[in-house]
Amino acid sequence: MMDDAISRAEREATDASASAARARKQLREWTDGEKAVIRSLKRIGEIITSPDFVATSARFVDAHKDEFDFVEENRLEWTALHEQYVELMDQAISSRAEGVDMDELMANLPEFVKGGAQEQDPEQTGATMDFLFSLTEFDTFKNMMLAAKLQGQRASNAHSDNFDSVASDASTSLGGISDLAMPEAVLRRAERLLA
């Protein structure tokens, strides 16, 4: 009986070793350029989740959210605000990104995205990439501003009889924050900003 248990354990260990070897073969080897992108994205991920960076973004959103309206048509001044926001976020990332070579990152990012990043999410860099790519999307920015405005209206009108009509008007055009057309990482970030 003891010999059977030992034999079975040896077979299981051999099978596990073979499975691990197959997994290692399937795991893609990263190029030096892709490794540099992963390091940079990890650092940027730390930056964009830092309280200081979140506060910088929240201050901008809070200062400008009331300039947006729940309408289909986009105003020129909203585009200008989006450009200011992108510039502010770029400066906030660049000023804190010690050890990140932004030129190297931008040079290697296309290869990274086309390559193994499609198959694997090394070090959970996908959320960072989603955030960076979403910065340039006006609709994502507009939805974030409208969500902040709606949240502000709900907070300021919580005890008002007008609240139901304000929320109803905004919800008809916008829906809840989770219904907005934003990448998952940006949606989580917007929820954190509005909390």
Backbone torsions as a table, in degrees:
resi	resn	phi	psi	omega
1	MET	NA	-41.8	178.2
2	MET	-65.7	-38.2	179.0
3	ASP	-64.4	-38.1	178.0
4	ASP	-63.6	-41.7	179.8
5	ALA	-65.3	-40.9	179.5
6	ILE	-67.1	-42.8	178.6
7	SER	-62.2	-44.1	178.5
8	ARG	-62.7	-43.3	178.5
9	ALA	-63.1	-39.9	178.2
10	GLU	-65.3	-41.4	177.5
11	ARG	-63.2	-42.9	179.5
12	GLU	-64.6	-38.8	178.2
13	ALA	-66.6	-40.3	178.3
14	THR	-65.0	-43.8	178.6
15	ASP	-62.9	-42.4	179.3
16	ALA	-64.0	-40.1	178.9
17	SER	-64.6	-42.1	178.3
18	ALA	-65.1	-39.7	178.1
19	SER	-64.7	-41.0	178.6
20	ALA	-64.4	-39.6	178.4
21	ALA	-64.0	-42.0	177.3
22	ARG	-63.3	-40.9	180.0
23	ALA	-64.2	-40.8	178.5
24	ARG	-63.0	-37.5	178.8
25	LYS	-66.2	-36.6	-179.3
26	GLN	-75.3	-26.4	-179.6
27	LEU	-69.8	125.3	-176.1
28	ARG	-72.9	138.8	175.7
29	GLU	-86.0	127.7	-177.9
30	TRP	-83.6	141.0	174.5
31	THR	-74.3	167.2	177.8
32	ASP	-60.8	-39.8	178.2
33	GLY	-63.0	-40.9	178.6
34	GLU	-68.5	-36.5	176.7
35	LYS	-63.3	-38.1	177.5
36	ALA	-64.5	-39.5	178.3
37	VAL	-63.8	-44.2	179.8
38	ILE	-60.2	-46.1	178.5
39	ARG	-60.0	-44.6	-179.0
40	SER	-65.1	-44.1	-179.4
41	LEU	-65.6	-36.8	176.5
42	LYS	-62.5	-43.8	179.7
43	ARG	-64.5	-44.6	178.9
44	ILE	-63.8	-37.6	176.2
45	GLY	-59.5	-39.9	176.5
46	GLU	-63.9	-39.3	-178.3
47	ILE	-66.3	-49.5	-173.1
48	ILE	-72.3	-13.0	175.6
49	THR	-101.8	0.4	-179.6
50	SER	-72.4	147.5	179.1
51	PRO	-56.6	-37.1	-179.2
52	ASP	-64.3	-45.3	179.8
53	PHE	-66.6	-44.4	179.0
54	VAL	-60.1	-40.3	179.3
55	ALA	-65.9	-39.2	177.6
56	THR	-60.5	-46.1	178.7
57	SER	-64.4	-44.8	-178.1
58	ALA	-62.7	-38.6	178.6
59	ARG	-62.1	-43.3	179.2
60	PHE	-63.8	-48.0	-179.2
61	VAL	-59.9	-46.4	-179.2
62	ASP	-62.6	-38.5	-178.2
63	ALA	-70.4	-25.1	-171.9
64	HIS	-121.6	-3.3	-175.2
65	LYS	-60.9	-33.6	-176.2
66	ASP	-75.5	-7.4	176.3
67	GLU	-79.4	-10.9	-177.6
68	PHE	-98.0	147.5	178.7
69	ASP	-125.3	157.3	-179.3
70	PHE	-83.2	68.0	179.6
71	VAL	-131.6	157.4	179.7
72	GLU	-69.6	-42.5	-175.0
73	GLU	-70.0	135.7	178.9
74	ASN	-96.6	137.2	-178.6
75	ARG	-93.9	151.4	-179.4
76	LEU	-60.5	-38.5	-179.2
77	GLU	-65.7	-26.3	176.8
78	TRP	-68.6	-37.9	177.0
79	THR	-63.2	-41.1	178.4
80	ALA	-63.6	-40.6	177.4
81	LEU	-64.4	-39.0	177.2
82	HIS	-60.7	-44.4	178.6
83	GLU	-62.2	-39.8	177.2
84	GLN	-64.0	-41.2	179.9
85	TYR	-63.6	-45.8	179.4
86	VAL	-59.8	-44.5	179.2
87	GLU	-62.7	-43.7	178.8
88	LEU	-61.6	-46.3	-179.7
89	MET	-65.5	-40.2	177.9
90	ASP	-61.2	-45.8	178.8
91	GLN	-64.6	-40.6	-179.1
92	ALA	-65.1	-38.4	177.9
93	ILE	-71.2	-49.6	-176.5
94	SER	-60.5	-39.6	-177.5
95	SER	-70.4	-20.9	-178.3
96	ARG	-105.3	-5.1	-171.3
97	ALA	-90.6	56.4	176.6
98	GLU	-61.8	135.0	179.0
99	GLY	84.0	-0.4	177.9
100	VAL	-104.8	119.4	176.1
101	ASP	-89.6	100.6	-175.1
102	MET	-62.2	-35.9	178.0
103	ASP	-64.7	-42.7	178.2
104	GLU	-65.0	-41.9	178.8
105	LEU	-58.9	-49.3	-178.0
106	MET	-66.4	-32.7	179.1
107	ALA	-70.1	-35.9	-175.6
108	ASN	-96.0	-13.4	-176.3
109	LEU	-61.6	-44.2	179.3
110	PRO	-57.7	-43.8	178.1
111	GLU	-61.2	-41.2	-179.3
112	PHE	-63.0	-46.4	-178.3
113	VAL	-66.8	-42.0	-179.8
114	LYS	-72.3	-27.9	-176.2
115	GLY	-86.1	-128.0	-172.3
116	GLY	-68.1	-18.1	-179.1
117	ALA	-63.9	-22.8	177.4
118	GLN	-72.3	-29.1	-175.8
119	GLU	-95.5	-30.8	-176.0
120	GLN	-133.6	158.3	174.3
121	ASP	-118.6	82.3	-175.9
122	PRO	-64.4	130.0	175.3
123	GLU	56.7	24.8	-180.0
124	GLN	54.3	47.3	179.3
125	THR	-82.3	-11.1	-178.0
126	GLY	-59.1	-41.7	-179.7
127	ALA	-64.9	-37.3	177.8
128	THR	-66.5	-44.2	178.1
129	MET	-62.5	-42.3	177.9
130	ASP	-57.0	-45.7	179.9
131	PHE	-62.0	-48.6	-178.3
132	LEU	-61.2	-44.6	179.8
133	PHE	-67.0	-34.4	-177.9
134	SER	-70.8	-23.0	180.0
135	LEU	-56.4	-34.2	-176.6
136	THR	-86.6	-4.9	-178.2
137	GLU	-89.8	111.9	-177.9
138	PHE	-60.7	-43.3	-177.1
139	ASP	-60.5	-38.0	177.6
140	THR	-64.0	-43.8	178.4
141	PHE	-62.1	-47.6	-179.4
142	LYS	-60.0	-44.5	179.4
143	ASN	-63.1	-37.2	177.3
144	MET	-64.3	-43.2	180.0
145	MET	-65.8	-41.7	179.4
146	LEU	-67.3	-37.6	176.7
147	ALA	-63.2	-41.3	178.1
148	ALA	-65.5	-40.3	178.8
149	LYS	-63.9	-45.0	178.9
150	LEU	-61.2	-43.2	178.4
151	GLN	-61.8	-42.0	177.9
152	GLY	-64.0	-40.8	178.5
153	GLN	-64.5	-41.6	179.7
154	ARG	-64.1	-40.8	-179.2
155	ALA	-67.9	-43.6	-176.6
156	SER	-77.3	-22.5	-178.8
157	ASN	-106.4	15.5	-175.9
158	ALA	-57.8	-32.3	-177.7
159	HIS	-107.0	7.8	-176.3
160	SER	-95.7	148.7	175.1
161	ASP	-68.6	-23.5	-179.9
162	ASN	-73.7	-14.1	-171.4
163	PHE	-55.9	-45.4	-176.9
164	ASP	-59.9	-40.6	-179.5
165	SER	-72.3	-37.6	177.7
166	VAL	-64.4	-48.5	-179.1
167	ALA	-64.4	-38.6	179.1
168	SER	-63.8	-45.2	178.1
169	ASP	-60.7	-46.1	-178.4
170	ALA	-68.8	-41.3	-178.2
171	SER	-66.8	-32.7	177.6
172	THR	-61.1	-40.6	-179.2
173	SER	-84.6	-31.2	-167.9
174	LEU	-115.5	-41.9	-171.7
175	GLY	81.3	-170.0	177.9
176	GLY	-79.4	167.2	-178.6
177	ILE	-60.0	-34.7	-179.2
178	SER	-71.6	-13.1	178.5
179	ASP	-89.2	-3.6	-176.3
180	LEU	-73.5	150.4	179.9
181	ALA	-82.6	79.3	179.8
182	MET	-133.6	147.5	172.5
183	PRO	-58.0	150.5	-176.0
184	GLU	-52.8	-43.8	-178.9
185	ALA	-63.9	-38.5	-179.6
186	VAL	-71.5	-39.0	177.8
187	LEU	-60.7	-45.2	177.7
188	ARG	-62.3	-39.2	179.7
189	ARG	-65.6	-42.5	178.9
190	ALA	-63.9	-41.0	178.3
191	GLU	-62.7	-39.2	177.5
192	ARG	-66.1	-39.7	179.3
193	LEU	-65.1	-34.0	-175.2
194	LEU	-89.1	-8.3	-177.5
195	ALA	-69.1	NA	NA
